Amino acid sequence: MNKRLDKLHKRKVARAKIQAKPSAPDVRTPEELMAAQEKSKPAGGFGKGPQTHYAKPTTRNTAGASRSAAKTDA
């Protein structure tokens, strides 16, 4: 039984080695890395741009808020 498990394990390891591709190392200089980080940052900073469509309350939530406000005014 142990021989079978050993063979199975060896086959699995061999297949995994074939399928796994090592990633290429990052060979950029520190200055290039810093420039890339600065370039990828948002221009206006975090949260200073226009609101996105998902930042607004849903129509279901706004309808409920208007009904509750109408009840308190009446």
C-alpha positions as CSV (number, residue, x, y, z in Angstrom):
1,M,0.0,0.0,0.0
2,N,2.8,2.4,0.8
3,K,4.4,1.8,-2.6
4,R,1.2,2.8,-4.3
5,L,0.8,5.9,-2.2
6,D,4.5,6.9,-2.9
7,K,4.0,6.4,-6.7
8,L,0.7,8.4,-6.6
9,H,2.4,11.2,-4.7
10,K,5.4,11.3,-7.0
11,R,3.1,11.6,-10.0
12,K,1.0,14.3,-8.4
13,V,4.2,16.3,-7.5
14,A,5.6,15.8,-11.0
15,R,2.3,17.1,-12.6
16,A,2.2,20.1,-10.3
17,K,5.8,21.0,-11.2
18,I,4.9,20.9,-14.9
19,Q,1.8,23.1,-14.4
20,A,3.3,25.6,-12.1
21,K,5.0,28.5,-13.8
22,P,7.3,30.7,-11.7
23,S,6.7,34.4,-12.1
24,A,9.4,36.6,-13.5
25,P,11.3,38.6,-11.0
26,D,10.7,42.4,-10.9
27,V,13.9,43.9,-12.2
28,R,12.9,47.6,-12.0
29,T,15.1,50.0,-10.1
30,P,13.7,51.6,-6.9
31,E,13.2,54.9,-8.8
32,E,11.1,53.2,-11.4
33,L,9.1,51.5,-8.7
34,M,8.4,54.8,-7.0
35,A,7.4,56.4,-10.3
36,A,5.0,53.6,-11.0
37,Q,3.4,53.9,-7.6
38,E,3.0,57.6,-8.0
39,K,1.5,57.1,-11.5
40,S,-1.0,54.6,-10.2
41,K,-2.3,56.9,-7.4
42,P,-5.5,58.7,-7.9
43,A,-5.1,62.3,-9.1
44,G,-7.3,64.0,-6.5
45,G,-6.6,61.7,-3.6
46,F,-9.0,59.3,-1.9
47,G,-12.6,60.3,-1.9
48,K,-12.3,63.7,-3.6
49,G,-13.8,62.7,-6.9
50,P,-17.5,62.6,-7.9
51,Q,-19.6,60.1,-6.1
52,T,-19.9,56.8,-7.8
53,H,-23.3,55.2,-8.7
54,Y,-23.1,52.8,-5.8
55,A,-22.3,55.5,-3.2
56,K,-25.8,56.9,-3.4
57,P,-28.7,55.4,-1.5
58,T,-30.9,53.1,-3.5
59,T,-34.4,54.2,-4.6
60,R,-35.9,51.8,-2.2
61,N,-34.1,53.4,0.7
62,T,-34.9,57.0,-0.4
63,A,-38.6,56.1,-0.9
64,G,-38.8,54.8,2.7
65,A,-37.1,57.9,4.0
66,S,-39.5,60.2,2.3
67,R,-42.5,58.3,3.6
68,S,-41.2,58.4,7.2
69,A,-40.5,62.1,6.9
70,A,-44.0,62.7,5.6
71,K,-45.5,60.8,8.5
72,T,-43.6,62.9,11.1
73,D,-44.6,66.2,9.4
74,A,-48.4,65.4,9.2
